[in-house]
Amino acid sequence: MKNLDKNTVKSFSDQWVRYDQSGMDNSEAKKIFKNYFSIFPWKRLSKSSEGFDMGCGTGRWAKFVSPKVGKLHCVDPSNAIHVAKKKLKQFKNIQYHQKSLDSSGLKNNSQDFGYMLGVLHYVPNAKAAIKSCVKLLKPGAPILLYIYYALDNRPLWFKYLWNLSNLLRLIISKLPKFLNFLICDIIALFIYFPLAKISLILENIGINFNNFPLRFYRKTSFYVMRTDSRDRFGTPFEKRYSKNDIYQMMKTSGLEKIKFKNSVPFWTVIGYKKK
């Protein structure tokens, strides 16, 4: 368990025990799931396929993947794995592993697919993490990734706003747990919610401003905003990667046929292990 940041793992243990996703409407969760997995090659899988959910958290995506496959391995180093085990107890084809991605216990060349959503930007060495996961895949098997982007497709003013928000993250993430959660909730209420709704109003009157901050949340519930605010501002460790950075890491990790999703969330990308 070398390739992890212990403070970040503890932070997510706190977060997913508190926000276990039980407050998210199933239809909303399914809509977000389809958004992430819109480029995933479901036709390549069967009811006998075996794969992994690396950094599964509370298992919010596993509940949609599990019915489609033969076996799913949920892997997470934090205490969220216990929440996932409780919430997903009706799915008998899931195995749980409280381990890091570089010591999951799965055999190399054994998995028909894998996905790792919202994990790599919290890992000290993302390139090594991708390599660790690719080793688990069978030749030709797909892996879906979602990694925080380095704003490489955004204007300069947008990047300045992000730099300001990152300074806030560095401060908030060091606060005691109670204050950390409280301030993240305040940010969700007074920044996420208003900006998201303004974006929705602009869209409804025919002004489609793609670079409007937090536009992604214009049709999501406050529960999602609250969770993601804690993700963004409460976490002590975060790295961001450009589209080219991600492409190069995937390529050198033994992946080919790399395809990026050209809409939010950036960057969601699929790749296949070389045969």
Backbone torsions as a table, in degrees:
resi	resn	phi	psi	omega
1	MET	NA	57.6	-176.4
2	LYS	-89.6	-37.4	-172.4
3	ASN	-89.7	64.4	174.6
4	LEU	-153.8	157.0	175.8
5	ASP	-103.4	114.2	-172.7
6	LYS	-60.6	-37.0	179.6
7	ASN	-66.5	-35.8	178.7
8	THR	-69.6	-41.1	176.9
9	VAL	-60.2	-43.1	178.5
10	LYS	-64.2	-40.4	179.4
11	SER	-60.3	-42.0	179.9
12	PHE	-75.0	-28.3	172.7
13	SER	-59.8	-45.3	178.2
14	ASP	-63.7	-44.1	-174.9
15	GLN	-66.4	-49.5	-172.8
16	TRP	-76.9	-20.0	172.1
17	VAL	-72.4	-36.7	180.0
18	ARG	-79.7	-46.4	179.2
19	TYR	-106.1	80.0	-174.3
20	ASP	-83.4	9.1	178.1
21	GLN	72.8	6.5	177.2
22	SER	-68.1	-19.3	179.3
23	GLY	-85.8	-3.5	179.4
24	MET	-89.9	128.9	177.2
25	ASP	-61.7	137.7	-175.5
26	ASN	-61.6	-35.9	-179.7
27	SER	-67.1	-36.4	177.2
28	GLU	-68.8	-43.0	178.4
29	ALA	-60.1	-41.4	-179.5
30	LYS	-66.5	-37.2	178.2
31	LYS	-63.9	-43.6	178.8
32	ILE	-67.1	-39.9	176.8
33	PHE	-57.5	-47.4	-179.4
34	LYS	-63.5	-32.8	178.0
35	ASN	-63.6	-48.7	178.1
36	TYR	-63.2	-43.9	-171.0
37	PHE	-92.9	13.8	-177.2
38	SER	-63.5	-22.5	178.8
39	ILE	-104.9	8.9	-178.5
40	PHE	-81.4	134.6	-175.1
41	PRO	-84.0	73.7	-177.5
42	TRP	-57.9	-31.3	-176.3
43	LYS	-65.0	-18.5	179.5
44	ARG	-80.5	-12.0	-177.1
45	LEU	-102.3	163.9	177.8
46	SER	-139.5	179.6	-179.9
47	LYS	-68.9	-8.0	177.6
48	SER	-104.9	1.6	-177.6
49	SER	-68.6	145.9	179.1
50	GLU	-123.6	133.4	-177.8
51	GLY	-153.7	-174.7	-176.0
52	PHE	-132.9	148.0	171.7
53	ASP	-111.1	97.9	-173.6
54	MET	-88.7	118.8	-173.2
55	GLY	77.9	51.2	-169.5
56	CYS	-69.7	-19.8	-176.3
57	GLY	59.9	-129.6	-179.2
58	THR	-84.6	2.0	179.0
59	GLY	83.0	25.5	-175.1
60	ARG	-65.3	-26.9	176.7
61	TRP	-94.2	-29.1	-178.5
62	ALA	-59.0	-33.1	-177.1
63	LYS	-67.3	-21.3	177.3
64	PHE	-93.2	-27.3	-178.9
65	VAL	-82.1	-41.0	-174.2
66	SER	-51.3	-45.3	-179.2
67	PRO	-66.0	-14.5	-176.1
68	LYS	-92.4	-10.1	-171.5
69	VAL	-132.0	175.1	-179.2
70	GLY	-83.3	-41.9	-179.3
71	LYS	-148.1	138.3	179.1
72	LEU	-129.1	128.5	176.7
73	HIS	-99.0	118.4	175.9
74	CYS	-96.8	119.2	-175.2
75	VAL	-121.5	127.7	177.3
76	ASP	-159.7	135.0	-179.2
77	PRO	-80.3	-14.2	-175.2
78	SER	-90.9	173.3	178.3
79	ASN	-69.9	-4.7	175.7
80	ALA	-60.7	-23.7	-179.4
81	ILE	-61.4	-30.9	178.5
82	HIS	-72.3	-34.4	175.6
83	VAL	-66.1	-44.2	179.4
84	ALA	-60.3	-44.1	-178.2
85	LYS	-61.6	-38.0	179.8
86	LYS	-72.6	-43.6	-175.6
87	LYS	-73.1	-26.5	-175.1
88	LEU	-107.2	20.4	-173.1
89	LYS	-62.4	-20.7	-180.0
90	GLN	-76.7	-14.1	179.8
91	PHE	-94.6	107.7	-172.2
92	LYS	-83.0	-7.0	-177.8
93	ASN	-100.1	16.9	179.4
94	ILE	-106.3	133.6	172.2
95	GLN	-112.2	143.1	-173.2
96	TYR	-113.9	138.5	-177.4
97	HIS	-136.8	110.6	175.7
98	GLN	-86.2	78.1	-176.5
99	LYS	-144.6	166.3	177.9
100	SER	-84.4	166.2	-176.0
101	LEU	-67.5	-20.3	179.5
102	ASP	-96.1	4.8	176.1
103	SER	-147.2	48.3	-174.2
104	SER	-71.2	-23.6	-177.1
105	GLY	90.0	-7.4	177.2
106	LEU	-75.8	150.6	-178.2
107	LYS	-80.4	145.2	175.0
108	ASN	-62.8	145.9	177.4
109	ASN	58.6	33.4	-176.4
110	SER	-113.8	-11.9	-170.1
111	GLN	-107.1	137.4	-179.2
112	ASP	-82.8	-17.3	179.1
113	PHE	-165.5	168.1	174.4
114	GLY	-159.9	159.7	172.4
115	TYR	-149.0	150.3	-176.7
116	MET	-146.2	95.7	-172.3
117	LEU	-108.3	122.0	176.8
118	GLY	69.4	34.3	-176.0
119	VAL	-118.9	-47.0	-169.4
120	LEU	-60.8	-29.1	-180.0
121	HIS	-74.7	-6.6	176.5
122	TYR	-106.8	7.8	-176.7
123	VAL	-105.6	134.1	-178.9
124	PRO	-54.8	-41.2	-178.1
125	ASN	-126.2	92.5	-175.3
126	ALA	-65.5	-38.5	-179.4
127	LYS	-62.0	-45.7	178.2
128	ALA	-64.4	-35.2	179.4
129	ALA	-64.7	-43.6	178.3
130	ILE	-62.6	-43.6	179.4
131	LYS	-60.3	-41.7	179.0
132	SER	-59.0	-40.9	-178.6
133	CYS	-75.3	-38.3	179.7
134	VAL	-62.6	-36.1	178.8
135	LYS	-59.0	-29.5	-178.1
136	LEU	-75.3	-22.6	-174.9
137	LEU	-78.6	149.1	169.5
138	LYS	-73.3	153.8	175.7
139	PRO	-55.7	132.2	-179.4
140	GLY	87.7	-5.3	-177.9
141	ALA	-77.7	145.9	-179.1
142	PRO	-88.9	152.4	170.9
143	ILE	-136.4	132.4	-179.6
144	LEU	-104.5	131.1	-179.1
145	LEU	-125.4	146.8	167.3
146	TYR	-131.6	123.2	-175.5
147	ILE	-132.4	135.8	176.3
148	TYR	-53.0	131.1	-176.4
149	TYR	-89.8	157.5	-176.8
150	ALA	-89.5	25.7	177.9
151	LEU	58.2	28.6	-176.0
152	ASP	-69.0	-13.7	178.2
153	ASN	-111.7	21.1	-178.0
154	ARG	-116.0	156.2	178.3
155	PRO	-70.7	166.7	-175.2
156	LEU	-60.9	-41.0	-178.1
157	TRP	-63.2	-32.7	178.9
158	PHE	-65.8	-39.3	179.6
159	LYS	-67.5	-35.2	176.8
160	TYR	-64.3	-41.4	177.3
161	LEU	-61.3	-41.8	179.5
162	TRP	-64.0	-41.5	178.6
163	ASN	-58.8	-39.1	176.7
164	LEU	-65.0	-43.4	179.8
165	SER	-65.1	-33.1	-179.9
166	ASN	-69.7	-33.6	174.5
167	LEU	-62.4	-40.4	176.7
168	LEU	-62.5	-42.1	179.1
169	ARG	-59.2	-43.8	-178.5
170	LEU	-61.1	-32.0	178.2
171	ILE	-80.4	-50.6	-175.4
172	ILE	-62.2	-39.5	-176.0
173	SER	-65.5	-17.9	179.9
174	LYS	-94.0	-3.4	-178.5
175	LEU	-77.1	159.3	173.5
176	PRO	-56.4	152.8	-171.9
177	LYS	-52.5	-44.0	-178.5
178	PHE	-59.8	-48.7	-180.0
179	LEU	-67.0	-37.2	178.5
180	ASN	-56.6	-52.4	-179.7
181	PHE	-65.5	-41.0	-177.6
182	LEU	-61.9	-48.0	-177.8
183	ILE	-67.5	-37.3	177.0
184	CYS	-64.0	-36.5	175.7
185	ASP	-65.9	-39.9	178.9
186	ILE	-64.2	-40.9	177.8
187	ILE	-62.7	-41.9	178.7
188	ALA	-61.7	-41.6	-176.5
189	LEU	-74.1	-42.1	-171.6
190	PHE	-104.2	-5.7	176.8
191	ILE	-123.0	-57.9	-178.8
192	TYR	-58.4	-54.5	-173.2
193	PHE	-61.9	-51.8	-179.1
194	PRO	-61.8	-45.1	-178.7
195	LEU	-64.8	-38.6	178.5
196	ALA	-63.4	-42.9	-177.9
197	LYS	-72.7	-34.0	174.4
198	ILE	-62.5	-41.4	177.8
199	SER	-60.9	-40.1	178.9
200	LEU	-66.2	-40.7	177.7
201	ILE	-62.4	-45.6	178.4
202	LEU	-59.1	-41.3	179.6
203	GLU	-65.5	-41.4	-177.7
204	ASN	-66.8	-26.6	178.3
205	ILE	-96.8	10.2	173.1
206	GLY	94.1	9.0	178.0
207	ILE	-103.9	102.8	-176.9
208	ASN	-97.9	84.8	-176.3
209	PHE	-91.4	94.2	-173.0
210	ASN	-64.1	-25.8	-177.5
211	ASN	-94.1	10.3	179.0
212	PHE	-66.9	130.1	-177.9
213	PRO	-58.0	134.5	176.1
214	LEU	64.8	25.0	178.5
215	ARG	-59.3	-30.8	-178.9
216	PHE	-55.7	-30.4	-173.2
217	TYR	-91.0	7.8	-172.4
218	ARG	-61.1	-26.0	-178.9
219	LYS	-120.4	17.1	178.4
220	THR	-99.3	165.1	178.6
221	SER	-78.1	165.3	176.7
222	PHE	-65.8	-28.4	179.0
223	TYR	-59.6	-42.9	178.7
224	VAL	-65.8	-43.3	178.9
225	MET	-60.3	-42.4	-178.5
226	ARG	-64.0	-45.0	178.8
227	THR	-63.0	-45.5	-177.0
228	ASP	-71.7	-28.6	174.5
229	SER	-63.5	-41.4	177.3
230	ARG	-67.0	-38.7	174.6
231	ASP	-55.8	-46.1	-171.3
232	ARG	-79.1	-43.6	-171.7
233	PHE	-104.2	-15.6	-175.4
234	GLY	-97.8	-4.1	-173.8
235	THR	-94.8	128.9	-174.3
236	PRO	-73.0	-21.7	-175.9
237	PHE	-127.4	133.4	178.3
238	GLU	-157.9	133.7	171.6
239	LYS	-125.0	147.6	177.9
240	ARG	-121.6	152.5	-173.3
241	TYR	-134.0	142.1	176.0
242	SER	-77.3	166.8	177.8
243	LYS	-58.4	-40.9	179.4
244	ASN	-68.1	-39.8	176.7
245	ASP	-56.2	-47.7	-177.4
246	ILE	-64.7	-43.5	179.3
247	TYR	-58.8	-46.7	-178.0
248	GLN	-66.0	-40.2	178.2
249	MET	-63.0	-41.3	179.9
250	MET	-68.3	-42.3	-178.7
251	LYS	-63.2	-46.1	-179.1
252	THR	-73.8	-11.4	177.2
253	SER	-90.0	0.3	177.2
254	GLY	97.0	23.6	178.5
255	LEU	-105.8	150.9	177.7
256	GLU	-137.5	178.8	-178.6
257	LYS	51.1	45.2	-175.5
258	ILE	-77.1	126.2	-176.9
259	LYS	-133.4	126.2	179.6
260	PHE	-94.5	145.9	171.9
261	LYS	-80.6	126.1	-174.0
262	ASN	-93.5	32.9	174.9
263	SER	-149.1	166.7	-178.4
264	VAL	-62.9	148.3	0.8
265	PRO	-81.3	137.5	177.5
266	PHE	-92.1	141.0	-14.2
267	TRP	-102.6	124.6	171.0
268	THR	-101.0	132.6	-171.1
269	VAL	-150.1	146.7	178.2
270	ILE	-116.6	145.1	175.0
271	GLY	-146.8	161.8	-177.5
272	TYR	-125.9	136.7	179.3
273	LYS	-66.1	133.5	-179.4
274	LYS	-60.8	140.6	179.4
275	LYS	-82.9	NA	NA
